[in-house]
Amino acid sequence: METKMKRTYLAFGAMVFAMGISQAGAESLLPAESIPGEFSASVAIGSDYVFRGVSQTVNDSPTVQGSLDYSIDSFVEGIGIYAGVWGSNVQFGTDDGSIELDWYGGLTGDASGIAPDPISWDIGFVYFHYPDSPDSSNLDYWEGNISLGYDLGPYSLSAGLAMSPDFTGETGDSAYLNLGVEVPLKIPFAGLTAGGYWGTQWVDESDDYSDVKLALSADVLGFDAELAFHDTIGHEDGDTSDARVVIMVGRSF
């Protein structure tokens, strides 16, 4: 498994390096302005991959992650359509695969006309796919989600609800509710933002639990850097749910 994960890191790094060379040394065959909408991408590395308070790498292995997104305005003013894919290495066990691909899409907009302008909303879905895991693991699953954001200028609030009719591992219906806040810190020359959230996961055929995240983030030389503390309450799956500090560095394009 370790050798396979190293190959994943190397392949992903080579792809990003090759993309950079092609952009720098060649003219575009299809100019961006010839296609409606907008493409964006991101790449990140981190000391661990934590999802809802739980490490997705049993040995706390480093993570390499990336995404590709497309968005376009809809025919309804103020409502946008988006779709994309996000990927990361994972390690649940010896034979449970080493890659996660999340395919997602949805609608986004604001509540102007019926609520104050700072309120934004998002309605969508995510398909969590583990392409190299055995069928017997039953890891793949769908979630529908809705989220709200409230930008108050100095700080912002968020709330989200995700629900699945058949959660990972065939554990039945599930729901995940989270509440978050972000506050810029007025520290000269630092440009730091403090943030955190509280989430609770309910699953029919598994133990319910809550998780918390506290983080400091900043723009460092054009890169997004984050130092975060994660912990769970009521999760009984051993070391993967223990408190941990995670460092992530990424960039969007």
N, C-alpha and C positions, 0 to 999 in steps of 0.2 A: 504493500500500500504506500509506503513512504516513497519508493522509487517512482510509482505511478503519479503521485502528487508532485514530485519534483519535475516530471515531464510536463505536467499541467502548467506549472509556474513558467517553465522555459518556453513552452509553446505560446502562452499568453504574452509573455514579454517580447518574444520575437515578432508576434503579430503587431503589437503596439509600435515597436521600433520600425517595422516595415511600413506601417501607416505613416509614420513621421517622415521617412525618407521619400515615400511616394508623393506626399503633399509638398515637400520642399523642392523636389527635383523634376516635377512634371506638371504640364498644364492640364486643367480639368477637361475630361472628355465630355462631361455633361455639366455645364455651369449650374450652380445652385439656384440661380434666379429663374432657370427654365422649369423648375419643379415647384408647384404650389406647396405651401406649408414650410416647415422648418425641421431639419435634422439636428440632433445633438448627441453627444456621447460623453462618457466619463470612464475614468480608470482610477483604481485605488488599491493601496496595499495597507495591511494592518497586522497587528500582533495576534488577533483572534477574530473570528466571525461569531457574533452573538446575535441571536434572534429571540426576541421576547424574553430576554434574560438568560437564555440557555446557550452555551457554547455549541457550535455546530461542528467542532473539530475535537474529538475525544482527547487528543494529546495537546490541546491548546496550540495547535500549529498556526503559523502565519497564514494570512489569507490574501489572495489576489482577486480583485473584483472588477467588473466592467459592465457598462450598459450602452445600449443604442436606442434612441427614442425618435419618434416622429410626431409632430403636432400640427394641427391646421384649424383655422377658424371654421365653424359650422355655418349653416345658412341662417341660424338664429343669432342675432347680434349679442355679443357678450358670452357666448358659449363656445368652448373649444373642444376638439376631439384629439385624443392622444393614443398612442400605442407604442410598445417597446419590449425589449428583452433585457434582463439583468442576469449576470452569471457570477458564480463564485465556486471555489473549491470547498468541499465538505469532507468530513470523515466521521461517520457514525459508528462504524465497526469494520471488521475485516472484509466482509463481503457486501457491504451496503452502498457501494458506489463512492465516487469522489468528486462529482460535479452536481451543482444545482443550477438550473435554468428557470427563471421566473418570467413567464409571458404575461403581459398585462395590457389593459386598454381601458378607456372610459371617457367620460365627459367632465369638463371643469368650467367654472365660471364664477361670477359673483352674484350677490343678492341685491343688486341695485334695483330700485323701484319698489321693493317690498321690505327692505331692511337697510340699515346703514351700509355705506359703500365698503367699509373695511372688512365685511364678512365675505369670505370666499367658500366655495364648496367643490367637492369632487365625488363622483359616483363611478365606480369601476369594478374590475375583477382582476384576479391574479390566478394563473395556473402554475403551481409549484411542480416542477418536473425534474426527476433525477434519472437522466438517460442511461447511465451505466449501472443502475441498481437492479437486482433480480426482481422479477415479478412478485415473488413471495413476500418481499418487504412491504409492498403496498404503500410506498412513500408518497406517490403523486396524489395531489388533491387540488380542488378548486376553492376559492374564496370570493365572495362578493363583498364590497366594502363601500363605505360612505364616510366622508370626513368634512369637517368644518374648520375654518380658520378665522380668527378675529384679530386684525392688526390695529393695535391701539397706539401706534407710533413708537413710544419708548419701549414697549414690549408687545408680544403677541401671544395669543392663546390658541390651542388647537384641541380638537376632540375627534375620535375616530371609532368606528365600529366595523369589524370584519366578521363574516359568518360563513360557515361551510356546512353543506349537508352530509359530508363524509370526510372527516378530518384524517390527517396522515395516519397510517397504520390501521386504517378501517376502525377508528375509535368513535364513530358516530358523529352526531351534530356537534358543532362547536361555535363559540362566539368569543371575540376578543375586543374589549373596550379599553381605550387609552385616552388619557388627558395629559396635555403637555403645555409648557410655557417656555418662552425664550426672552432673555433680557440682555441688551447690550450693556457692558460694563464701562463706566466712564473712567477709564484708566488711561492717562496720556500715553500716546504712541503705541499702545498695546493692541487696540482694535479687537478686544475679546468679547465674546458673547457667551453668556451662561444659559444653560438650558436643562430641562429635565422633563420626565414624564412618569406617570404611574399607569400600569396596565394590569388587567385581570383577564385570565384565560379560563373559559369554562369548556369542558369536553364531557360528552355523555359517558364514555367508557374509560375515563382516565381521571386522575386527581386534578381538581381545580387549583390554580395558584395565581399569585400576583408577581409582578416584577417592577423594578424601579431603575431609572437611569438618570445620572447627574453628569453633566458634561461641560467642558470649556472648549470653544472652537475659535479659530482665527484664520485669517488669510495670511499665509507666509510665502512671500516671493511668488505669488500667483497660485499657490497650492492651498487647498482646504485642509486644515489640520484640526484634529479633535482628540482630546484626552477625556475618556469617559469611564465612569464607575458604574458597574452593573451588579445587580443582586436580585434574588428571588425570595419570595415568602411562600412557604407551603409546598415547594417543589421537592420531591424526594428521589430524584434520579441521580444522586451522587455528585461527583466532582464537577460535572458539566453545568450544574446550576449554582455552584458556589459563587461568592462575591469575587469580582475580578476587575482589573483596570485594563482598558484597551486603548491603544494608540492607532489612529487611522490617518493616512495622508492620501489625498486624492486631487484630481483635477478634472474639470469639465471643459468640453470643447463645443 
